[in-house]
Amino acid sequence: MLPGHVQANTHATEEFPKVATGSHSRLDPVRGHDYYVIMMKKHVDLFDTTYTNFTDTVHDAIRRETYGHDIGQTSWITAGEYDRLLPLLNLSAGSHVLEMASGSGGPALYMARSTGARVTGLDVNESGVATSNELAAKAGVGDRVRFQLGDANARAPFDDNSFDALICMDSMNHFPDRLSVFREWHRLLRPDGRAMFTDPCMITGPVTNEELALRSSIGTFLFTPPGVNESFIDQAGFRLVRREDASENCALVAGRWRDARANHRDALVKVEGEERYEGLQTFFDAVHRLTRERRLSRILYVVEK
């Protein structure tokens, strides 16, 4: 398969709940160019606010309206997509999985319940790790699922060949030295172990610098063209097993997340403030639009050691 070729996702698109469309921020010339220049110069917090208030009524409602089947995720993945993809890791009840950038912990808990595997989550956000461990304890799986603080860009606090599988969904764009990250994954995996990840920020069409700034307004982002991941995968010693375009889910989830937040605007403004609320709405709209138009694409990879 050529580096620029993407295997199409022929599976049916997941059915999402209908959400009433509220008002939301988007690239609107009426609001003025200067407004968006200001927004692009400032990082907008998504993760601390979301993880700290993860279990409150408003955020619960937003997740239900966004995903339909809420498994506690804070990414572009849905339960249906997760169910389809997890078998690619060849997990069993005796497997030990490392989730890099585990976020809220919901998908790790879902994986443990679905497969019987043990899961260790690593995330750089303290609020995310605390929320994840609380959810694991409440779910009664604290003996099989645990979360700890750690930077996915650095050497992980685990021995060589410690894990049967590794998963990292919708977070590769936050790793500036991606080749080093792949090499670290190779160290951590046992022989024949698989890693699965999505890169939601592959440049596959014309994008302006302002659009890239909006798409990356929530933190550090790495944008790459087709072929870069494939080269790094090979250099790190992995074999590419699967590659497919998973953009459609990202476009749908981003649009519904934006609209669900708009439906709960007043409650969110009390938590986030007006500026942060508008900044996040602009972010979600940029994700939705750029991915829907396939100018930025979300690509799924499965690799094997």
N, C-alpha and C positions, 0 to 999 in steps of 0.2 A: 504493500500500500504506500503510495507517495506521501511525503510529509504534509502536503497541503490538502490531501483528500480526507474528508470526514465521513465516517459511516453514518448514514441517516438513521434517526430513531424512528423505526416503523411502528412502535407501539402506540396504542391509542392515547390521546392526551387525557390526563386525569380530569374528571368532572369536578369543578369547583362550585361552591355555593354561590348563589346570586347575591350580590352586594349592591346596595343603592349607591350611586355615584354622588359624592359630595363635592364641594369646592376644594380645589387643591392648587398648589403652586406649580407652575410649569414655565417654560421659556415663553414669555409673553412680552411682546414689544411695548405693550401699554405700560408695563411696570418699569420699563427702562433698563438699559444695558448696565448702568452703574450698580443696580441692585444685585445682579448676578456676579459682577466682578467682586463685590464685597463678600458675597456668599462663598465664592471660590477661594478667597484668601484665608478663610477660616475653616478649620476642621469642625465638623458638627458631631457631637457625641451621639452615637446610637447605642453602643454596647453597655456603658455604665448605667444609663437610664433604664434600658430594657431589662438588664439582669437584676438591678436593685428592686425594680417594681414588677418582677416577672409574674408573680402569683396574684397580683391585685385584679379586681373585677374588670377594669378597663382593658388591661393587656390580655387577659383571658378572652374577652369578647373579640378583641382585634385578631388574635390568633385563630379563633374559630371562623371568623368571617374571611380571613385570608386563606386558610388552609383547608377548611372543612373538617378534616380529621386532624385534630391537634395532638401531636406527639411531643409537644414542648420544644419545637424547633424555632430557630431564629435565622433561617437561611432561605435559599430558593428551593429547597427540597420539600417534597410532599410525602406523605405516608405511602401513597401508591408507587411513587418513584423509588422510594427506599425499599419497598417490598420487592420490586422488580430487580433492583441492583444488588442487594445483599447476597443472593446466591452466587454471584460472581467471585466472592471472597472465599468460597469453599469452607465455610465455617461449620463447626460441630460443637457439641456440648463441652468438649475439652479444649477448645480453642481459646487463646488469649489475644485480644485485639487491642491495639493502641489507636485511640482517636486523637489526632492532632488538631488543635484549635477546637476543643469540645464545646465551647460556648455555654449554652444553658444546660447541657447535659441530657436533654430530652431524647434526642436520637440515640445516644449511647444506652439509655435505659430501655428504649424500644428494641434496640438490637439485642440486648441481653435477654429480654423476655421472648423475643422471636426465635432466637437461635440457641439459647442456653449457654452462650459463650461468656467468658469473663471479659470485662472491658475496663481499660484504664484510660482516663481522659487527661489530656494536658492542655492547659490554656494559660495565657498571660494575664487574663483579667481576674482580679481577686474576687470581684462580685460574682462573676460567672462561676468560678470554682466553688464559692460558698453556697450559691444557689443550687448548683449541681449536686453537691454532697447532701444538702438538705432534702432534695427530691429523692435521691437514692435511699436515704434513711427512711423517709416516709413510705417509699414503695417496698420496703423490706428486702432490698437487694444490695445493701451496703457491703455484704460479704463478697459479692461478685463484681460490683461496679464501684469504682472509686475515682476521684478526680484530684488532681494536684496542680499547683502553680508551676508554670514553666514556659519558657520562650521557645516556640517552634523554630526560630531562626538560629538557636544555639544548640550545643551538644545536649542531648536529652540525658536525664539522670537514670539511665538504665544500661544494663550490660549488653554486650553484643549478643545477637541471636535470641532476643528475649520474647519476641512476639510472632504469632502465626500469621497475623494479618494487620494491616494498617489502613486507616480511613481518614480522609481529610476533605470534607465537602464544603466547597464555596469559600475557601480561605487561602488558596494558593496565591492569590493576588496580593496578599499581605506579606509575602516572603521575598525580599529584595534579592538575596543570594540564593536563587532557586536551585542551582546545581549543587551547592553545599547541602541544602535541605534534602535533595534526592539521595545524596551519598550517605547522609545520616540515616535516612530510612532504610537504605540497603544494609547498613551496619546493624540496625535494630531487628530486622526481619530474619527469621530462620530460613534455611534453604527451602526453596519452592514456595516461600511465603509470598502473599500478594498484597499490593497496595492499590487502593482505589481513591481517586481524587477528581474534583472538577476544577477547571480553570474558567471562571466566569467573566474574564476580561480579555479575551483574545481579540485582537484587532483584525476584523474581517471586512472592513469597508472604510470609506472616508469618514474621519472623525476630527472635529476641530479641537484646538487646545482648550477652549472654554468647555466643550462637552466632556473632555477627559477630566478636567478639573472638577466639574460637577459630579461625575461618576466616582471620583476618588475623594470626595469632600469629607468622608467619615474617617479617614486615616491614611496610612502609607499604602500605596498601590503600585503594583508592577503590571504594565501592559506589554504584551508580546505578540508578534505576528505568528501565523502558522509555521510549524517546523522547529521552533525553539524548544518546546517541551520534548519533542521527539529526540532532538539532539542531546539534551540533558539526560533524558531517560537512558539512552544508550551509553553515554559517558559515565553514568553512575553505576552501570553494570546490570541494569534491568532489561528484561525482555518485554516488549509491548504486546499485551494480550488483546486489548480492545480499545477502540477510540470511537466516540460517537458524538453527534451534535445534540446537546441537551438544553438548547437555548429556549425552547418553547415554554418549559416549566418556569424558567427564570422570568421571562416577560410576563407571563400570567400572574405569578406570585407577586412580582413587584407592583403591577397595576392594582391588584386586589389589596395589597398591604397599604398602598397609598390611599385607596378609596375607603378602606376600613378605618384608617386613622382619621380621615376627613369626617366620617360619620361620628367620631368621638372627639371632635376637635376641642370643645370646651374643656373636657376632662383632661385631655393631654396637655393643653396649654397651662393648666394649673400645675402640672408636674414638670413640664419641659420649659415653659416660658414661650413667648410668642416667637422669638428669633429662632430658637432651636427647633420648634415645631415647623416653621416655614422652611428652614434649612433641610430638615429631613424629608419634607414633602417634595422639595425640589430634587433631592437625591433619588427618591423612589421613582419619581417621574422620569428622570434621566435614565435610570436602569431600565425601566419599562420600555421607553421609546427606543433607545439605542439597541437593546437586545431584540425587540420586536422587529426592527428594521435590519437586523443581522449585521449592523456595522460594528458592534461588539458581540461576540458569541460566547456561550458557555459550553465548554467541551469536556466530556467525561473521558477519563483514562483508567484503565486497569493494567497494572504491570506486575511482573513476577521476577523474583530473585533467582 
